[in-house]
Amino acid sequence: MSDILIVDDERDIRELISDILKDEGYQTRLAGNSDDAMAAINADAPALMVLDIWLKDSRMDGIDILKTVKRDNPDVPVVIISGHGNIEIAVAAIKQGAYDFIEKPFNIDQLLVVIRRAMETSRLRRENITLKRQEVGSGEMVGNSAAFRALISQLDKVTKSNGRVMLTGPAGSGKEMAARYIHANSNRASAPFITVNCAGVAPERMEEVLFGREGSERGVEPGLLEQAHGGVIYFDEVADMPVGTQSKILRVLVDQQFTRVGGSDKVRVDLRVISSTNKDLEAEIAAETFRQELYHRLNVVPIAVPSLEERREDIPMLAAYFIDQLNAAQGLSLREMTDDATALMQTMVWPGNVRQLKNLIERVLILSDSTGPIEARELPGDDEPSSEEGRVVLSGALATLPLREAREAFEREYLLTQINRFGGNISRTANFVGMERSALHRKLKSLGVVTSAKAGTRVAHVDEDEAKLA
């Protein structure tokens, strides 16, 4: 997409413009009627169009072609020319999305100024699209736990289809990264990936953001749906979409077209839809804050993204990955993790999940001047004071228990933490805590600790009845 398409029913005019532009180093294509023009656009969208507003013996006039181009190829600037120019036609063309308007007979210098500016606009738009696609990245996901492998297996099954996917999971667990993974490994990977932050857009602006606007001083302003044409539209936290907008999105999913705010022309779009939520949508439906019909349209393939608690084995790999990322992006120190720091991170509580882990790594790298390995003392939660070196500070609740009960409570919590740290793997837990596997099994049974399958891995919890019997 680097040439200029010249559309004019007068052969002398279109060839004159072509010769002028070729002298300036531009490549051109010519069309004398609307059918030839549309065939040329559909074969290969140009970088710029010079379009006569009046076309004799054509099914479409210049305004009709302009509307079609701005609908299907909104990034192509269109310069309108006419021998019947007046302010009303100019305003109408600009409102429909024309870049500029030149009246015949035109001044060559004026034409070249407009063409140069329009071509620069086209170049910047293409660069912007390229940068946005680079931001999407490869959709790289990091991990090796059973829960992570189960997730990747599910994502791989939907990459090559066009089915709508609903990603569920707690905040910060990586739902958007999963959506980007689907996109990056699909046949739409070279097309846009556009995110709609449903919780971050004011309800009164949501429709304008999604559908775009016509009739403003700036002409046609494409919305996010239009920008995602040919690629993926990702509704992040879709439960927060205003109810009024939900019905209109439902119509878009059915018809694959919509009308811009303030406009009347239909805009066709080819989209794959991926959504995510950390809420119970069935509960939202019961509360009448989410439309059941939209839920069924979006929830064709439901995929649960596990929390970081369910994939603690991945923490060392994720930490190393974030350190590499932050070094490349911000120049922060490229540091390793000590075994103690890794062990502590695997036992910490992560309500913010993977996002919280990344933020913690970034904070440690920013605040520390050290270039050596990250130590446990640099992590939050390991800085409680003790009066003497080597002493363990007890919680108030534990300190009030008799010795036997306190010892059992500590052992129970300690073993629960270690088993979940190793994804329910009893052999690895036994090796770390220094016990024989059979002895660990007996100890777990006496403490009422049981393991159960969850999200492709195993997690430990306390069976209260077993604990009482013990």
PyMOL commands that set and color helices and strands:
alter all, ss='L'
color gray80, all
select helices_A, chain A and resi 11-23+34-43+62-72+87-95+108-136+146-158+175-184+203-211+224-227+238-240+243-255+281-286+292-298+308-330+339-347+353-367+376-378+396-399+403-421+426-433+437-447+464-469
alter helices_A, ss='H'
color red, helices_A
select strands_A, chain A and resi 4-7+28-31+48-52+78-82+100-103+165-168+193-197+213-216+219-221+232-236+257-259+266-268+272-277+301-304+449-454+457-462
alter strands_A, ss='S'
color yellow, strands_A
deselect
rebuild
show_as cartoon
